[in-house]
Each structure stands twice: as structure tokens, then as C-alpha cells.
């Protein structure tokens, strides 16, 4: 009988924090920019330059720790992690090893077997390195230090996950918590959230961990799932062949769907950690911690329950709306402007989601203002435009955040509610469609739908549908 194997997975998740400036200097953290323009002597490691800690970094780290049920270390400090690499200008990285700011937390995920707690070993603060750009044409590597010194937190989980599905559920839960806090946008494609997968396999039922590998260069949930499937298969094949798994760091190539060894896995002593001499330890007072606690937002689970209980929208709607902080914020802002919750929900869940999908966008990329969606709903409520025209106007709001009132005026899209004019149009439609008239009079109710459609077409979609129905029935029954 073939051996059964169990996969054991832990993650190291790096999150770039949403501060305006870097962790130890005043340079911008904005993504993009010409290479080496967001730099200064501190973040390029010039001799004699000294770091100054950004207070906001500590507060974001505390906030994430509280949201993930961690203990906050009241007395924590920074350490130097020494290693040489071209994108690391100081030849060391300021990080935390001995006294990280958060430890012993967890997040709860949903699995087919019910809720499961994934332990968080620690969260520590550190600075990001620069970025190497490999130029195949010139056959050289160039370094951009714009990212050097951008503040990071590293969230180190316990080896509690057993499948790619659990890993994705854990990452999605983390991403949502952090986005709700406003601590990071967590965009994997821009590198503001990056996950390294520590994976080992062992015979089912065994209590002993196998030899783990660490897989890097994972910049999407799909890539993470593919890399996990590939690595567990590779390790099982080695064990089945009687060979050993080597502890090493591997790099995932998503195009080739293949990983290759980068280097043997280092341990803490390889980095010769010692306390950072240029920064004083951080003492977190009860008062400071209480301030951060008081500023914690309403998270998804509480928001979802409130939408159902207080705003009366279905659980399905609440689930979709709260899956993105941006979507939830727009929903609440439009409702606050006096619009009915279910009507707002329908616009976000149907038209907005359709346009996001068509344009390959995430909810975080939405750029229209809540005021313009509220104004569009008002135009429908006041019978200024009908729903067909409203959808057309909403596409313009979605793309360019146009003012719907001005747009409807400028394009002449107001609903035609002039009874005499509509009567003339309907008379012409009835004249042109004698068969449908005969069908309706013979008891085929569906025929009226066709005649309404023809009338809307004749008025370029601007007729008042309710009035069209009324006049049509009246004229057909004469």
C-alpha cells in the first residue's frame, strides 16, 4: 500500500507599511518613481549617517499585532542582521530578532471542517532592501534604492497550515485585516505584500517534522498555490526514491511553473545578529497602547453583522461588500448620503463588480466618488432618467467619475415623460407591428414586452417605462 503524506506549511509574510516616509529617514515611500530618486545618505547606507525611527511604523505594527490577537512587547528593540548583497547598501539590515514587537497571536480561518486557528509566532519591524533590475540586453544588473528603507513588518506564522487552500484563506484574512487598518494596501503585484512559503512533508500520522524548504518570489495567490503543489510533489518524489530533502531556499519561476535552488538555508547565527547600536530601545506605555487600541476600526466580521442587523441587507450582499474595505467604505458613504442600503448594494454588487471584472481591476482600484453614485440614484428616484440610461451613465462615472447631473444634461438623456409625444410614438409602433398587436389581443401577454422594447428603441431608451406600459395597455385595449 502506498505511503500517505501530510504537508506542513508555515509562512513568512512581508508587508510594506503605508507610511508617507521611510522607517529611518524622511524619503518618500511612494511606489514607482525614477530609479534612485527617493533616496538620501541614510537609506543608501552612507558612512556617518544615522537612523531616526518613524513613530507611525511602531503604531502600525502594534495595530496589526492587536488585530491578530498578539501580545505586544512593551520593551522591544532593533537588531542588526548582517549579510552582503548588492541591494543591501549597509551590508546589514535593521530588523528585530531577540525582542520583536508582537508575539504569540493567531488568526482564525474557515475550512471545510470548520474554523481553524493559525498561530502567529511573531511580528517584527524591519527595513526593506533595494531592488536589483537584471538587464539581459546589456548583460548586467542595476540597483534601485528607492525601496531601500521602506518600512516592513514580517508576520511569521506557526507551521499550522496543511494545504494551499488553508494558506490562501490565511493570507486573505491577513490582507483584509491589514487593509481595514489602513496599514498597507497589500498589493501583491506591487510587492507591498510578499509571502515566503516554508514547506515540509512527513508520513501521515507522524509527529516529527520533515526537512523544510523556503520558496521565494511569489507575487500572486495563484503563484503561491502552484508553488505549494509543485514543492510538495517534488519532496514526496525525493522521499519515495529514498533520497533526502535538502534544507534550502528555492526560487519559484511562475512562467515555467518550476522552482530551483538558490542557496542553503541560513540559520540566525549565520547573520551574526547583535543589538542595533544607533537606535534606543522602544518602551510602549499603557497609555500609548490604549491610544492605538482606541483607534482600531470596525473589522469585517463586525461590519458584516451590522449591515444585516441594522441596514437590513441580505447576508450574501453583506459578505460581498465587506470583502473589500474600499467597497464597504463607498457603500457606507452613499448610505450616509440618504440612499436606501439595498439600492446602493445593488449598484455595487451588480454594475460595479461587472465593470471591475471587464476591466481586470480590483475593488481597491475604484476611483469614483460616493457623491456621484448617490446623485445617480437620486436621478432615478426623481424619474429624471430610467434604469437603462442610468447604467450607461454609471459606466461613465466608473471610468471618469463624471458628475451624473451635468452628464445627463449635456447628453440630453433626461427621461421623456411627455404623454402626448409618447402616445404618438406608440401609435407608430403599433402600426408597424400588427402581428404583436393581434397576439396581445388574442391573450398572449408576452407580446406587450416586445412592444415596450420597440417603443424604448424608438425613443433611444429615454422614455419613461412606467408611462409606456400604461399608454400601451390603454391603446391596445381600446
C-alpha positions as CSV (number, residue, x, y, z in Angstrom):
1,X,0.0,0.0,0.0
2,X,1.4,3.4,-1.0
3,X,2.5,5.7,1.8
4,X,0.3,8.7,2.7
5,X,2.0,12.0,3.3
6,X,1.0,15.2,5.1
7,X,2.1,18.6,4.1
8,X,3.2,21.1,6.8
9,X,3.3,24.8,5.9
10,X,4.3,27.9,7.7
11,X,4.6,31.4,6.1
12,X,6.8,34.5,6.4
13,X,4.7,37.4,5.2
14,X,6.4,40.7,4.5
15,X,4.1,43.7,4.4
16,X,5.2,47.2,3.3
17,X,3.6,49.8,5.6
18,X,1.6,52.7,4.3
19,X,3.7,55.5,5.9
20,X,4.5,58.5,3.7
21,X,8.2,58.3,4.6
22,X,10.7,55.5,5.2
23,X,11.4,53.8,8.5
24,X,14.6,55.6,9.4
25,X,14.7,58.7,7.1
26,X,12.4,61.3,5.5
27,X,12.5,59.9,2.0
28,X,9.2,59.1,0.2
29,X,7.8,55.5,0.2
30,X,5.7,56.1,-2.9
31,X,5.7,53.2,-5.4
32,X,7.3,53.9,-8.7
33,X,9.4,57.0,-9.4
34,X,12.6,57.1,-11.4
35,X,15.3,54.8,-10.0
36,X,17.3,56.2,-7.1
37,X,15.2,59.4,-6.7
38,X,13.6,58.5,-3.3
39,X,17.0,58.3,-1.6
40,X,19.3,60.0,0.9
41,X,22.5,59.2,2.8
42,X,20.6,57.2,5.4
43,X,18.7,54.8,3.1
44,X,21.7,54.4,0.8
45,X,24.0,53.4,3.8
46,X,26.4,56.3,3.6
47,X,29.2,56.3,6.3
48,X,28.3,58.5,9.3
49,X,24.5,58.7,8.6
50,X,22.2,57.8,11.5
51,X,18.7,56.3,11.5
52,X,15.8,58.0,13.2
53,X,12.7,55.8,13.9
54,X,9.4,56.7,12.3
55,X,6.8,56.6,15.1
56,X,4.0,55.6,12.7
57,X,5.7,52.4,11.9
58,X,5.6,51.3,15.5
59,X,1.9,52.2,15.7
60,X,1.0,50.3,12.6
61,X,2.9,47.2,13.9
62,X,1.1,47.5,17.2
63,X,-2.3,47.8,15.4
64,X,-1.6,44.7,13.3
65,X,-0.5,42.8,16.4
66,X,-3.7,43.7,18.2
67,X,-5.8,42.7,15.2
68,X,-4.1,39.3,15.1
69,X,-4.5,38.6,18.9
70,X,-0.8,39.1,19.7
71,X,0.9,40.0,22.9
72,X,2.6,43.5,22.5
73,X,6.2,43.5,23.7
74,X,6.3,46.6,26.0
75,X,10.1,46.8,25.8
76,X,11.4,46.0,22.4
77,X,14.5,46.8,20.4
78,X,16.2,46.6,17.0
79,X,19.0,44.3,16.0
80,X,21.4,44.2,13.1
81,X,21.2,41.3,10.6
82,X,24.5,41.2,8.8
83,X,24.7,40.0,5.2
84,X,26.3,41.1,1.9
85,X,24.1,41.5,-1.1
86,X,24.3,44.3,-3.8
87,X,20.8,45.7,-3.0
88,X,21.7,46.0,0.7
89,X,23.7,49.2,0.9
90,X,24.8,49.0,4.5
91,X,25.8,45.3,4.4
92,X,23.3,44.8,7.2
93,X,19.6,45.1,7.7
94,X,18.0,46.7,10.8
95,X,15.5,44.2,12.0
96,X,14.2,42.6,15.2
97,X,15.3,39.1,16.5
98,X,15.5,39.0,20.3
99,X,12.6,41.2,21.3
100,X,10.1,41.5,18.4
101,X,7.2,43.9,18.9
102,X,4.4,41.3,18.7
103,X,4.3,37.6,19.6
104,X,2.0,34.6,20.3
105,X,-1.0,35.6,18.2
106,X,-3.4,33.9,15.8
107,X,-6.0,34.4,13.1
108,X,-9.0,32.2,12.6
109,X,-9.8,30.9,9.1
110,X,-12.7,29.0,7.7
111,X,-12.0,25.4,6.4
112,X,-14.3,22.7,5.1
113,X,-14.0,21.1,8.6
114,X,-15.0,24.4,10.4
115,X,-13.0,27.3,11.9
116,X,-9.2,26.7,12.4
117,X,-6.7,28.9,14.3
118,X,-3.4,29.6,12.6
119,X,-0.8,30.6,15.1
120,X,1.4,33.7,14.7
121,X,4.8,33.1,16.2
122,X,5.8,36.8,16.0
123,X,5.6,40.1,14.1
124,X,8.7,42.2,13.8
125,X,9.6,45.5,12.2
126,X,12.4,45.9,9.7
127,X,13.6,47.9,6.7
128,X,13.2,46.7,3.2
129,X,16.2,46.3,0.9
130,X,16.7,47.9,-2.6
131,X,15.8,46.1,-5.8
132,X,18.0,44.6,-8.4
133,X,17.0,45.0,-12.0
134,X,18.5,42.4,-14.4
135,X,19.2,43.8,-17.8
136,X,19.6,40.9,-20.2
137,X,20.3,43.1,-23.2
138,X,23.3,44.8,-21.6
139,X,24.1,41.6,-19.6
140,X,24.3,43.4,-16.3
141,X,22.4,44.0,-13.1
142,X,21.4,47.5,-11.9
143,X,20.3,48.5,-8.4
144,X,17.4,50.8,-7.5
145,X,17.5,52.0,-3.9
146,X,14.0,53.6,-3.9
147,X,12.7,50.7,-1.9
148,X,15.6,50.6,0.5
149,X,14.4,51.7,4.0
150,X,10.7,51.3,3.2
151,X,9.2,50.0,6.5
152,X,8.2,46.4,6.7
153,X,6.6,44.1,9.2
154,X,7.3,40.4,8.9
155,X,4.5,38.2,10.1
156,X,5.9,34.7,11.0
157,X,3.2,32.0,11.3
158,X,3.5,28.7,13.2
159,X,3.6,25.6,10.9
160,X,-0.1,25.2,11.3
161,X,-1.3,25.0,7.6
162,X,-1.8,21.7,5.8
163,X,-2.9,22.8,2.3
164,X,-2.7,25.5,-0.3
165,X,-6.4,26.3,0.4
166,X,-5.6,27.0,4.1
167,X,-2.6,29.1,3.1
168,X,-4.8,31.3,0.7
169,X,-7.5,31.6,3.4
170,X,-4.9,32.7,5.9
171,X,-3.3,35.3,3.5
172,X,-6.7,36.6,2.5
173,X,-7.7,37.1,6.2
174,X,-4.4,38.8,7.0
175,X,-4.7,41.1,3.9
176,X,-8.2,42.1,4.8
177,X,-7.3,42.9,8.5
178,X,-4.3,45.0,7.4
179,X,-6.3,46.8,4.6
180,X,-9.1,47.6,7.1
181,X,-6.5,49.1,9.5
182,X,-5.1,51.2,6.6
183,X,-1.6,49.9,7.5
184,X,-0.9,48.8,3.9
185,X,-2.6,48.4,0.6
186,X,-1.3,44.8,0.5
187,X,-0.9,44.7,-3.3
188,X,1.0,41.5,-4.2
189,X,1.6,42.7,-7.8
190,X,3.5,45.8,-6.4
191,X,5.3,43.8,-3.8
192,X,3.7,45.6,-0.8
193,X,2.7,42.1,0.4
194,X,5.1,39.2,-0.2
195,X,4.9,35.6,1.2
196,X,7.7,33.1,1.5
197,X,6.5,29.5,1.9
198,X,8.2,27.2,4.4
199,X,7.1,23.7,3.5
200,X,7.9,20.1,4.5
201,X,6.2,16.7,4.1
202,X,6.0,13.8,6.5
203,X,4.3,10.5,6.6
204,X,0.6,10.8,7.7
205,X,0.4,10.2,11.5
206,X,4.0,11.2,12.2
207,X,4.6,13.8,14.9
208,X,8.2,14.6,13.6
209,X,8.6,17.5,11.1
210,X,10.3,16.8,7.8
211,X,13.1,18.9,6.3
212,X,11.7,22.2,5.2
213,X,12.5,24.4,2.2
214,X,11.7,28.0,1.8
215,X,10.2,29.2,-1.5
216,X,10.5,32.8,-2.5
217,X,9.4,35.1,-5.4
218,X,5.7,34.5,-5.0
219,X,3.6,37.6,-6.1
220,X,0.1,36.3,-6.5
221,X,-2.2,33.8,-4.7
222,X,-2.3,31.7,-7.9
223,X,1.5,31.5,-7.9
224,X,1.5,30.6,-4.2
225,X,-0.9,27.7,-4.8
226,X,1.1,26.4,-7.8
227,X,4.4,26.6,-5.9
228,X,2.9,24.7,-3.0
229,X,1.6,21.9,-5.3
230,X,4.9,21.7,-7.1
231,X,7.1,21.7,-3.9
232,X,5.0,19.0,-2.1
233,X,5.2,16.8,-5.1
234,X,9.0,17.4,-5.5
235,X,9.6,16.5,-1.8
236,X,7.4,13.4,-1.9
237,X,9.1,12.1,-5.1
238,X,12.5,12.5,-3.3
239,X,11.3,10.6,-0.3
240,X,9.7,7.9,-2.4
241,X,13.1,7.5,-4.3
242,X,14.9,7.0,-0.9
243,X,16.6,10.4,-1.2
244,X,16.8,13.2,1.3
245,X,15.2,16.7,1.1
246,X,17.9,19.4,1.5
247,X,17.1,22.4,3.7
248,X,17.4,25.3,1.2
249,X,15.9,28.4,-0.2
250,X,14.3,27.9,-3.6
251,X,13.1,30.5,-6.2
252,X,9.8,30.0,-8.0
253,X,9.5,30.7,-11.7
254,X,5.8,31.1,-12.3
255,X,6.1,31.1,-16.1
256,X,7.9,27.8,-16.2
257,X,6.0,26.5,-13.1
258,X,9.3,25.3,-11.7
259,X,11.5,26.1,-8.7
260,X,15.2,26.0,-8.4
261,X,17.7,26.1,-5.5
262,X,19.1,29.5,-4.6
263,X,21.2,28.8,-1.5
264,X,21.4,26.5,1.5
265,X,19.0,27.7,4.3
266,X,20.7,30.1,6.7
267,X,20.1,30.0,10.5
268,X,20.1,33.0,12.8
269,X,23.8,32.6,13.7
270,X,24.8,32.9,10.0
271,X,23.6,36.5,10.2
272,X,25.7,37.4,13.3
273,X,22.8,39.4,14.9
274,X,23.7,41.9,17.5
275,X,21.7,44.8,19.1
276,X,21.5,47.9,16.8
277,X,23.8,50.5,18.4
278,X,22.3,53.5,16.7
279,X,18.7,53.2,17.9
280,X,17.5,53.3,21.5
281,X,15.0,50.5,22.7
282,X,11.3,51.3,22.4
283,X,9.3,51.5,25.6
284,X,5.5,51.1,24.9
285,X,3.4,52.7,27.7
286,X,-0.1,51.6,28.7
287,X,-1.4,55.0,27.6
288,X,0.2,54.6,24.1
289,X,-1.1,51.1,23.7
290,X,-4.6,52.3,24.7
291,X,-4.5,55.0,22.1
292,X,-3.7,52.5,19.4
293,X,-6.5,50.2,20.7
294,X,-9.0,53.0,20.7
295,X,-8.1,53.8,17.0
296,X,-8.8,50.2,15.8
297,X,-11.5,50.2,13.1
298,X,-14.6,48.0,12.8
299,X,-13.3,44.8,11.2
300,X,-15.1,42.7,8.6
301,X,-17.0,40.3,10.8
302,X,-18.5,43.0,12.9
303,X,-19.3,45.2,9.9
304,X,-21.0,42.2,8.1
305,X,-23.2,41.5,11.1
306,X,-24.1,45.2,11.5
307,X,-25.1,45.5,7.8
308,X,-27.5,42.6,8.2
309,X,-28.9,43.7,11.6
310,X,-29.1,47.5,11.2
311,X,-29.3,48.1,7.5
312,X,-31.4,45.1,6.6
313,X,-29.4,43.9,3.6
314,X,-29.1,40.1,2.9
315,X,-26.2,38.2,4.3
316,X,-24.9,37.5,0.7
317,X,-24.8,41.2,0.0
318,X,-23.0,41.9,3.3
319,X,-20.5,39.2,2.5
320,X,-19.6,40.6,-0.9
321,X,-19.5,44.3,0.3
322,X,-17.2,43.7,3.3
323,X,-14.8,41.5,1.3
324,X,-13.1,44.8,0.3
325,X,-12.6,47.8,2.6
326,X,-12.9,50.1,-0.4
327,X,-16.3,48.7,-1.4
328,X,-17.5,48.8,2.2
329,X,-16.4,52.5,2.5
330,X,-18.2,53.5,-0.6
331,X,-21.3,51.6,0.4
332,X,-21.4,53.4,3.8
333,X,-20.7,56.8,2.3
334,X,-23.6,56.5,-0.2
335,X,-26.0,55.2,2.5
336,X,-24.9,58.2,4.7
337,X,-26.0,60.5,1.9
338,X,-29.5,59.2,2.4
339,X,-29.8,56.4,-0.2
340,X,-31.5,53.1,0.5
341,X,-29.0,50.4,1.5
342,X,-30.3,47.7,-0.8
343,X,-30.4,50.1,-3.8
344,X,-26.7,51.1,-3.1
345,X,-25.8,47.4,-2.6
346,X,-27.3,46.5,-6.0
347,X,-25.3,49.1,-7.8
348,X,-22.1,48.0,-6.2
349,X,-22.7,44.2,-6.4
350,X,-24.0,44.1,-10.0
351,X,-22.8,47.0,-12.2
352,X,-19.6,47.8,-10.2
353,X,-18.5,44.2,-10.0
354,X,-19.3,43.7,-13.7
355,X,-17.1,46.6,-14.7
356,X,-14.3,45.6,-12.4
357,X,-14.3,42.2,-14.0
358,X,-14.5,43.6,-17.5
359,X,-11.5,45.9,-16.9
360,X,-9.5,43.3,-14.9
361,X,-9.5,45.6,-11.8
362,X,-9.6,45.1,-8.1
363,X,-12.1,46.9,-5.8
364,X,-9.2,48.9,-4.4
365,X,-8.8,50.4,-7.9
366,X,-12.2,52.1,-7.8
367,X,-11.9,55.8,-8.4
368,X,-15.4,57.2,-8.5
369,X,-16.8,59.2,-5.6
370,X,-19.7,58.1,-3.4
371,X,-21.3,61.5,-4.1
372,X,-21.6,60.8,-7.8
373,X,-23.2,57.4,-7.2
374,X,-25.7,59.0,-4.7
375,X,-26.5,61.6,-7.3
376,X,-27.2,58.9,-10.0
377,X,-29.6,57.1,-7.6
378,X,-31.4,60.4,-7.0
379,X,-31.8,60.9,-10.8
380,X,-33.6,57.5,-10.9
381,X,-35.7,58.2,-7.8
382,X,-36.8,61.5,-9.3
383,X,-37.7,59.9,-12.6
384,X,-35.2,62.1,-14.4
385,X,-33.7,59.1,-16.1
386,X,-34.7,55.5,-16.4
387,X,-32.6,52.5,-15.3
388,X,-31.4,51.7,-18.9
389,X,-29.9,55.2,-19.2
390,X,-28.7,55.0,-15.6
391,X,-26.5,52.0,-16.5
392,X,-25.0,53.9,-19.4
393,X,-24.3,57.0,-17.2
394,X,-22.8,54.7,-14.4
395,X,-20.2,53.4,-16.9
396,X,-19.0,57.0,-17.4
397,X,-19.0,57.5,-13.6
398,X,-17.0,54.3,-13.2
399,X,-14.4,55.3,-15.9
400,X,-14.1,59.0,-15.4
401,X,-16.0,59.9,-12.2
402,X,-18.2,62.3,-14.2
403,X,-20.9,64.3,-12.4
404,X,-24.1,62.4,-13.5
405,X,-26.4,65.5,-13.3
406,X,-24.1,67.5,-15.7
407,X,-23.6,64.5,-17.9
408,X,-27.3,63.8,-18.3
409,X,-28.0,67.4,-19.1
410,X,-25.1,67.7,-21.6
411,X,-26.0,64.5,-23.5
412,X,-29.8,65.1,-23.4
413,X,-30.6,61.8,-21.6
414,X,-33.5,63.0,-19.5
415,X,-36.5,60.7,-19.5
416,X,-39.3,61.5,-21.8
417,X,-42.5,61.7,-19.8
418,X,-44.5,63.8,-22.2
419,X,-47.7,61.8,-22.6
420,X,-48.7,63.4,-26.0
421,X,-45.3,62.7,-27.5
422,X,-45.2,59.1,-26.2
423,X,-48.7,58.5,-27.5
424,X,-47.6,59.5,-31.0
425,X,-44.5,57.2,-30.8
426,X,-46.6,54.3,-29.5
427,X,-49.2,54.7,-32.2
428,X,-46.5,54.4,-34.8
429,X,-45.0,51.3,-33.1
430,X,-48.5,49.6,-33.0
431,X,-49.0,50.4,-36.7
432,X,-45.6,48.9,-37.6
433,X,-46.2,45.7,-35.6
434,X,-49.7,44.4,-36.4
435,X,-48.8,40.8,-35.6
436,X,-47.8,41.7,-32.0
437,X,-51.0,43.7,-31.5
438,X,-53.0,40.7,-32.7
439,X,-51.1,38.3,-30.4
440,X,-51.7,40.5,-27.4
441,X,-55.4,40.8,-28.2
442,X,-55.5,37.0,-28.6
443,X,-54.4,36.7,-25.0
444,X,-50.6,36.4,-25.5
445,X,-49.4,38.7,-22.6
446,X,-45.7,38.3,-23.7
447,X,-46.4,40.4,-26.8
448,X,-46.5,43.6,-24.7
449,X,-42.9,43.1,-23.7
450,X,-41.9,43.2,-27.4
451,X,-43.9,46.4,-27.9
452,X,-42.4,48.1,-24.9
453,X,-38.9,47.2,-26.2
454,X,-39.8,48.7,-29.7
455,X,-41.1,51.9,-28.0
456,X,-37.9,52.2,-25.9
457,X,-35.8,51.7,-29.0
458,X,-37.8,54.4,-30.9
459,X,-37.2,56.8,-28.1
460,X,-33.4,55.9,-27.8
461,X,-34.1,54.4,-24.4
462,X,-35.2,57.7,-22.9
463,X,-39.0,57.0,-22.4
464,X,-40.5,56.6,-19.0
465,X,-41.0,52.8,-18.9
466,X,-44.0,53.0,-16.5
467,X,-45.7,55.6,-18.7
468,X,-45.0,53.5,-21.8
469,X,-46.7,50.5,-20.2
470,X,-49.7,52.5,-19.1
471,X,-50.3,54.1,-22.5
472,X,-49.6,50.8,-24.4
473,X,-52.2,48.9,-22.4
474,X,-54.7,51.7,-22.7
475,X,-54.3,51.9,-26.5
476,X,-54.3,48.1,-27.0
477,X,-57.5,47.7,-25.1
478,X,-59.3,50.5,-27.0
